[in-house]
Amino acid sequence: MQNILARLPLSVIPNPTPVVPEQAKGLLTVLNWASGIGLVLGVLGVIIVGIGMVIQLRRGEGGESIGKLGWVLAGCIIITGASGIVRAFV
């Protein structure tokens, strides 16, 4: 397979550039804003959980916040994954 590709001139191999239709620009703007706001809120959530962990550690209950941190990080993963999946289809 590599031999075939090595013998082809570069002008034969297509390299399409993605073109966003005019109708989808508004949708992409909304998606960009939604993913940006979601990620900012996710970072804020991690900071809040971290502050809660410090306070609970002082009281001797430090391990109970790990579940909350897991949920916040899972939410961040869903937000970033969803925007990538939708952008692939648009």
N, C-alpha and C positions, 0 to 999 in steps of 0.2 A: 504494500500500500504506500509506503514512503517513497519507493522508487517512482511510482506513478505521479505522485504529487511533486517530486523533485524535477520531473521532466516537463511539467506543465508550465507555460509562461504565466507570469502573474496577472496578465490581462485576461486570462481565461477564468480564473477563480473569482466568483462574484463576491463582492463585499458590500452588501446593501446597508444603506444608512437609514436608521429609523426616522420616519416622518410622522409627526403628531398631527392628526386631522384638526382642522380649525374648530370643529364642534367639541372636541375633547379638552381644549385648553382650560375651560372653566372647571371641568371635573378634576383635572390635574392640579389646578390651583387649590381647590378645596382639599384634595388628598394631601398636598404638601403642607397646608396649614394644619390639617387634622393630625398628621403624623408628627409634625414639629411640636404642636401643643401637647400631644400625648407623651412624647419623649421628655419634654420639659417637666410635665407632671410626674413622670416616672422617676426622674432624677430627684425631684422634690420628695417623692414618696420614699426613696432610698435614704435621703437625708433625715426625714422624719422618723423612719424606723430606726436609723442609727442613733438618733437622740433618745428614742425610747429604750433602746438597748442599754445605753449608758445609764439612764435613770434606773432601769430595772436591775442592772448589774449592781448598782449601789445598794439596792434593797435585797439583793440575793436571788432575784428571779430572772437572771440574764438569759437563760436558754429558751424562754417562752417567745421571744421576738423572732427567732429564726424562721418560724413558719410564716410570719408576716413578711419578712424579707423575701422568702421564696415566692410568695404570691405577687409581690411588687415586681420582682425580676421576671416572673412568668408573664405578667402583664406587659412589661417592656418588650419581651421577646415576641409576644403576639402582635403588638403594635408595629414593630419593625418588619415582621414577617408578612403581615397583612398588606402593608403598603407596597412591598416588593412584589407580592403575588398579583395585586390589582394592576400595578404598573406594567407587568408582563402581558396582561391581557388588553390593556388600552393601547 
